[in-house]
Amino acid sequence: MLLELGGDALEIAERIAGPLQRIQLAESANAQGAEVEDEVRVETDHGDGLLASLRLSWNDSTARPIARCIGDRGEISIAGADVSRAR
């Protein structure tokens, strides 16, 4: 999971919150019994007290937002993605 989606997730966090100062794998899970994790949570520090928590999972239902950024002045939420049109 982390190797598959982590780089993209960290790039998005960096674009939103600024350059990464610290990255920490907070937890991982293997709910499907595969040889690798299918869910991870990564915490990032962007300096000046700006922190992020990234949760990546193959196990989530599509009913919740696929991405959400919460700040002190508002929130950005992405409800879903149409992967059938991806090339």
N, C-alpha and C positions, 0 to 999 in steps of 0.2 A: 504494500500500500504506500509506504513512505517513498520508496524508490520510484514507484509508478506516478504518483500524483504530487508528491512533496515539493519537487522543484517548481512546478507551476503555482502551487498554493503559496509558497514562500515569495515568489516573484510578485504575485498579486498583493500580498501583505506589504511587501516593500514599496510597491507603487502607491498604496493607500497611506501607509504610516511612515514611510521614509526608510533610510538605510538600516539594515539589521546590525545590531550591536551584539546580540546573544541569541542563540537558538538552543532550546532544550526539549528533548523528547520526554513528555510528561507521563504518558501511559500508552500501552498498546494492548490489543486483544486479538484473539484468534477464535472467533465465534463459530466459524464454519469448519474448523478442524483441519485446515490446510497447513502446509509447511511454513507459510509466511503469515504475518499479521494481516487482518482484513479491516482493522480499525486502529487509528492512531490519533493522539492529541499532542500537538507541538505548541510550546509557548515561545514567543519571541519578545525581545526587548529592543525597542527602536530608539532608546535614549530619551532624556527629558521626561521620564515617567510614562512614556507611551508603550503600553504592552498589548500583545495580541495573543489570542488562543485559537489555533487552527485545529479543527476536528475533521479528519478524513475517514470515510467509511464506505465500504461496499454494501453494508447491511441496512442502511437507512431507507425508509419508504420515501416516496417523492412528495408526500403530503407536507413536509416542512420545507422551509427555504433552503436552497442549495448553498447560498452564501449570505452572510449578514455581517455588516460592519456597524458597530454601535459606538458613537462618540458623545462628547459632552454637549454637542449642539444638534444632534439628530441621529438618524439611522438610515442605512442603505440596505435593502433586502432584495435578493434575486430569487424569484419564486421558482424558476425551473429553466430547463434548457431543452431545445429540440435537437437531439444528437442525430436524428435521421437525415438532417441536412448538412452535417459535418463532412468535410472532404478529407 
